[in-house]
Amino acid sequence: MRNTVEILGVKIDKVTMKEALEKLQSFLQEDRVHTIYTPNSEIMMAAQRDEYLKGILNSADLLVADGAGVVLASRILKVNLPEKVAGFDLVKNSFSMESGKKIKYFLFGSEPGTAEAAKEKILNSYENVEIAGCHHGYFSPEDENKIIDMINRSGADILLVALGAPKQEKWIYENKDKLKVKVCIGVGGSLDVLSGKVKLAPEFFRR
């Protein structure tokens, strides 16, 4: 049973990074699509103006506090989330998860060439990972079925969707019933960072 706290009508999972990774591993053992969203303060505020987005966030199988501001809000409200579980850190840590086989990822989003550059750096750094496919985030509605077919044929376990919020959350929600992956994660600008195009802010600043 999920242990959540409510902040502005959005139910955030009360988990540490370790617990979030354990949940992700458990999702990989189940034969259905799971959704993970990683809202920061900006997305939480956007959900106040967009009830559809709020419903999508609350439909997640795992909803983690991406930003320090969300954790601070929990403390002000005295519901106390244990720590920040940033989406980028969750994804990066997932590359080192112990598994009986290589975990297959599909990288979807960002500018043309970014996912491929991220793939190269990921494979150079993590041996327990396979990148089953890549596709950029510049597409028309007419391309969606072709992209979904590409994802499904890749045999990916985890789909990383880097379309920016709230587009990525809405895309995952509206297409999850067509997907054959085990987990979809909205990852924002993570592919830009993983590719080396963008530098992550220093940890003290992120805290």
N, C-alpha and C positions, 0 to 999 in steps of 0.2 A: 504494500500500500504506500502511495506517495505521501511524503511529508512536505507540505507546501506552506508558504506564507503569502498573504495577499497584500499587494502594494498597488494602490489606485485601481483596484479591480482586476489586477493581473496576478495570477498564481505562480509564484517563483518556487522552484524546488529548493528545499533547504539541504543543500549538499556541499561537501568539500570537493576539491578537484579529484581526489582519490575515489570518492563515492560516485562522482559523475562518470569517471572512466569505468568503474565497475558496472554501472548501469548500461553504458555503451557496449561493453563486452556481453552483457546479458541479452541485449537487443539483437546481437549478431547470432544468437542461438535460436531465435524465434523466427518462424516462417511468415513474417508479414513486414510491411513497411512501417518504420518508426520515424518520428520527426523530432528533431532537436533544434530549438531556437535559442539565440543568445542575446536577449535584449539589453541594451545599455539605457541610460537615462533618456536619451533622445527618442529611442523607439518606444519606451514606456510612455512618454508624453504624446507621441504620435498616436498611440493607442487610445488616448483620452479623446482625441478628435475623430477617430476612425473605429467605430464599433466592430466593423468587419475584421480589422486587424486585431483588435482585442480578442475577438472570438478565436481567431487563428492561433494566437499566442496561447490561449487557454486550452486549445485542443492538442497541444504538444505532448509527446510522451516524456520529454525532459525539457525544462525551461530553466536556464541558468543565468545568474547575474553577471553580465559581461563587464559592467563598469563599476568603479568604486562608488559612483553616485548612487547606484541601486542598493549597494550594501549600506551606505550611509543612511539612505531613506529607511531601510529596514530597522536601523538602530534608533532613528528618531521615532519611528512608530512602535518601537520596543517589540519587534518580532524577530530581530537579530538573525540575519543570514550569517552562516559561519565564515564565509570568505568569498572573494571575487573568483568567479570561474570564467575567465575570459575565453571567448570562442576560439581565438587564435591559439591560446595555450592548450585548450582542450584538444584541438585538432593536432597540434604538434606533439603533445603527449601521447595521443592515440597511435602515432607512428611507432612508438616503442612498446605497445601493448604485447604481452605474451599471448601467443595463439598457437594452435597446433599446425596452422598453415599460414601462408602469407595472406594478409588482409588486402583485398583489392579495392582501390579507390578510383572514382571517376571525378575529374576536375572540370567543373562547368562554370564558366563566367569570366569576368574581366575582359581586357582588350585582347584582340588576336595576338597570339604568341606568348601571352603571359602564362597560361596554364601549362604550355609546353616547357617554358623556362622553369616553372615551379616543379614540374615533373622531374627534370634533370637534377635539380638541387636536392629534391626529396630522395631520389634513388641513390644519389651519392652519399647521403647521410644516414639512411635507415635501411637495414637489410631485411626487415620483416614486412616490407611493404611492396605491393605491386600496383602500378598505375595502369588501370585497364583501359583508360581512354581520356581524351581531353576535348573540350569544345569551348570556344569563346562565348561571351555573353551578348554579342551583337547579332540578333536574329529577329526575324519577323514572325508574327503568329503562324504564318504558313509553314515555317520551318520546324515548329514545335514537335509535331508527330515524328518527323525524321530524327530529331535530336533524341527524343524519348526512346525511339527504336534503337538508336546507336548506344544509348546508356544500357538498355536491357540486353542487347546482344553482347555487350562487353563482359557481362558476368560480374560486374562490380558489386561489392558488399556495401560500401559506403559511398554516397554521392555528396560531394562538397559543392554547394551552390553559392557562387560569389556574384550575385546580381545587385548587391546593395539592398539595404532595407528601405521600405517594406516590400520591394518588388520580389526579393528572393523568398520571403515567407509566404507571400501570396502565390508565387509560382509553385512552390512545394505543395502547399495546401490544395491547389486546384489540379495538380497533376499526380499526386501521390498514388491514386488508385490505378494509374496506368503504369507505374514503375514496378520493377521487379527487384530492386535493391532491398537491403535490410534496414538501412538507416539513411535518412536525408538530413544534412546539417546546413543551416544558413550561416555562411562564414564571412560575409561582408568583404573587406579588403584583404583577407588572409592570403589569397593567391598572389597579390601584389607584393606582400612581404616575403612570402616563401620564394618567390621568383628573384628577389633581390632588387626589384624596382623601387620599393618603398622601405624605409627603415622604420622599425618599431621604436616608439618612444622609450626612453630609459625606464627601467622598472620602478625607480623611486617616484617618477612623475606619474606613471600609470597607477601606482598605489594611491 
